Amino acid sequence: MSGERPPAARLTLVQRNDCGLCEEMQREIAALARSVALPPLEIVAVDSDPRLLRCHGDDVPVLLLDDTVVCRHRFDAFELLRLLRPGQNPQKSL
């Protein structure tokens, strides 16, 4: 046993400015965070990163847990909570 802690999980919301679905997902994540401890949320504009633009294009919003896709278009709280449970091995990737 090395004593090292695993890296902290991080949430990333890949979105686009003036996107109603993106704003809705951000509000729903914030609402869940009021009742459940969630990793910090970083909001990234898809157009600001060529890799994100290539991977997601117009397919936003996308919520990532580390680099694993949690959901697209509509917030899936159940999937996020499932992936956050200890011992889960996320299978969906970019």
Residue frames relative to the residue before (quaternion, step in Angstrom):
aa qw qx qy qz dx dy dz
M 1.0000 0.0000 0.0000 0.0000 0.00 0.00 0.00
S 0.3237 -0.8046 0.4721 0.1580 3.58 -0.52 1.17
G 0.4232 -0.7099 0.4712 0.3081 3.61 1.12 -0.47
E 0.5282 0.6205 -0.4213 0.3981 3.58 1.24 -0.06
R 0.3664 -0.7108 0.5568 0.2245 3.53 -1.08 0.79
P 0.5049 -0.6220 0.4813 0.3559 3.59 -1.03 0.65
P 0.6009 -0.5648 0.4027 0.3971 3.58 -1.09 0.55
A 0.5467 -0.6203 0.4518 0.3350 3.54 -1.08 0.73
A 0.4989 -0.6425 0.4918 0.3105 3.54 -1.07 0.78
R 0.0965 -0.7791 0.6152 0.0725 3.55 -1.22 0.50
L 0.2778 -0.7345 0.6009 0.1492 3.50 -1.13 0.81
T 0.0471 -0.7738 0.6313 0.0194 3.55 -1.04 0.81
L 0.1694 -0.7510 0.6319 0.0897 3.53 -0.92 0.99
V 0.1669 -0.7696 0.6128 0.0662 3.55 -0.52 1.24
Q 0.1110 0.8201 -0.5397 0.1545 3.54 -0.51 1.21
R 0.3288 -0.6967 0.5963 0.2255 3.51 -1.36 -0.06
N 0.5563 -0.5995 0.4585 0.3477 3.56 -1.10 0.71
D 0.8323 0.1685 -0.1595 0.5034 3.57 -1.16 0.72
C 0.4603 0.6408 -0.4626 0.4043 3.56 1.04 0.85
G 0.3822 -0.7603 0.4830 0.2063 3.56 -0.45 1.20
L 0.6526 0.5039 -0.3160 0.4694 3.59 0.96 -0.83
C 0.6232 0.5415 -0.3330 0.4554 3.58 1.08 -0.75
E 0.6635 0.4965 -0.2975 0.4740 3.57 0.93 -0.92
E 0.6390 0.5281 -0.3199 0.4588 3.57 1.01 -0.82
M 0.6607 0.4955 -0.3156 0.4672 3.60 0.90 -0.88
Q 0.6381 0.5270 -0.3318 0.4528 3.59 0.96 -0.81
R 0.6482 0.5060 -0.3160 0.4732 3.62 0.97 -0.81
E 0.6734 0.5011 -0.3017 0.4520 3.60 0.94 -0.86
I 0.6180 0.5170 -0.3397 0.4852 3.59 1.07 -0.69
A 0.6507 0.5151 -0.3123 0.4624 3.59 0.94 -0.89
A 0.6395 0.5193 -0.3277 0.4626 3.60 0.98 -0.80
L 0.6573 0.4952 -0.3131 0.4740 3.61 0.92 -0.85
A 0.6485 0.5437 -0.3126 0.4314 3.59 0.99 -0.85
R 0.5919 0.5650 -0.3720 0.4382 3.60 1.19 -0.36
S 0.7721 0.3258 -0.1842 0.5136 3.61 1.17 -0.46
V 0.7625 0.2392 -0.1291 0.5871 3.60 1.24 -0.38
A 0.4528 -0.6662 0.5135 0.2957 3.58 -0.98 0.80
L 0.0459 -0.7972 0.6017 -0.0187 3.56 -0.66 1.16
P 0.5754 -0.5435 0.4563 0.4066 3.58 -1.20 0.38
P 0.6445 -0.4994 0.3856 0.4318 3.59 -1.20 0.34
L 0.3076 -0.7495 0.5650 0.1561 3.55 -1.12 0.79
E 0.1172 -0.7508 0.6476 0.0561 3.53 -0.93 1.00
I 0.1995 -0.7666 0.6009 0.1074 3.55 -0.93 0.92
V 0.0443 -0.8095 0.5833 -0.0496 3.54 -0.72 1.17
A 0.3783 -0.7044 0.5554 0.2284 3.54 -0.96 0.89
V 0.4921 -0.6890 0.4503 0.2835 3.57 -0.72 1.10
D 0.6774 0.5136 -0.2921 0.4382 3.59 1.05 -0.75
S 0.6184 0.5797 -0.3396 0.4078 3.60 1.24 -0.26
D 0.7605 0.2956 -0.1495 0.5584 3.58 1.23 -0.30
P 0.4250 -0.7333 0.4644 0.2567 3.63 -0.48 1.14
R 0.6325 0.5276 -0.3390 0.4546 3.62 1.02 -0.70
L 0.6653 0.4840 -0.3028 0.4810 3.59 0.93 -0.87
L 0.6403 0.5266 -0.3227 0.4567 3.57 0.98 -0.83
R 0.6542 0.5027 -0.3033 0.4768 3.58 1.00 -0.84
C 0.7046 0.4714 -0.2663 0.4586 3.62 0.94 -0.87
H 0.8337 0.2532 -0.0812 0.4841 3.57 0.88 -0.95
G 0.1232 -0.8415 0.5184 0.0892 3.61 1.13 -0.55
D 0.8119 -0.1719 0.1695 0.5316 3.56 -0.67 -1.14
D 0.5333 0.6522 -0.3804 0.3815 3.58 1.31 -0.06
V 0.3911 0.7039 -0.4865 0.3391 3.59 0.70 1.13
P 0.5528 -0.1167 -0.8199 -0.0929 1.52 -2.34 0.91
V 0.1734 -0.7355 0.6450 0.1136 3.50 -1.37 0.45
L 0.1818 -0.7590 0.6154 0.1103 3.57 -0.91 0.92
L 0.1198 -0.7900 0.6007 0.0264 3.54 -0.83 1.10
L 0.1605 -0.7062 0.6775 0.1285 3.53 -1.18 0.69
D 0.7448 -0.1018 -0.0474 0.6578 3.48 -0.20 1.39
D 0.7436 -0.3528 0.2329 0.5180 3.67 -0.51 -0.96
T 0.5067 0.6458 -0.4116 0.3960 3.57 1.25 0.39
V 0.4210 -0.6872 0.5289 0.2658 3.58 -0.88 0.93
V 0.2405 -0.7516 0.6025 0.1195 3.55 -0.85 1.07
C 0.7694 -0.2017 0.1747 0.5803 3.56 0.85 -0.99
R 0.2261 -0.7327 0.6274 0.1359 3.51 -1.37 0.41
H 0.8430 0.2269 -0.1804 0.4532 3.53 -1.25 0.68
R 0.8065 0.0398 0.0171 0.5897 3.62 0.69 -1.07
F 0.5073 -0.6589 0.4690 0.2976 3.55 -1.01 0.86
D 0.1159 -0.7747 0.6206 0.0361 3.55 -0.96 0.98
A 0.2195 -0.8195 0.5191 0.1039 3.57 0.12 1.33
F 0.6369 0.5399 -0.3377 0.4346 3.60 0.96 -0.80
E 0.6626 0.4879 -0.3100 0.4762 3.60 0.95 -0.83
L 0.6327 0.5212 -0.3391 0.4616 3.60 0.95 -0.79
L 0.6861 0.4763 -0.2908 0.4667 3.59 0.82 -0.93
R 0.6107 0.5427 -0.3477 0.4600 3.59 1.07 -0.69
L 0.7008 0.4713 -0.2695 0.4626 3.57 0.88 -0.95
L 0.6568 0.5147 -0.3100 0.4556 3.58 1.15 -0.53
R 0.5162 0.6394 -0.4277 0.3765 3.61 1.21 -0.32
P 0.5571 -0.6072 0.4415 0.3549 3.59 -1.00 0.76
G 0.7959 0.3179 -0.2400 0.4559 3.53 -1.08 0.78
Q 0.5132 0.6228 -0.4389 0.3951 3.59 1.24 -0.05
N 0.1744 -0.7632 0.6160 0.0870 3.54 -1.05 0.81
P 0.2851 -0.7943 0.5048 0.1814 3.60 -0.02 1.25
Q 0.2553 -0.7942 0.5410 0.1071 3.55 -0.95 0.93
K 0.6677 0.4852 -0.3095 0.4723 3.60 1.09 -0.65
S 0.0109 -0.8043 0.5941 -0.0077 3.59 -0.77 0.95
L 0.7292 -0.3831 0.3156 0.4710 3.49 -1.39 0.09
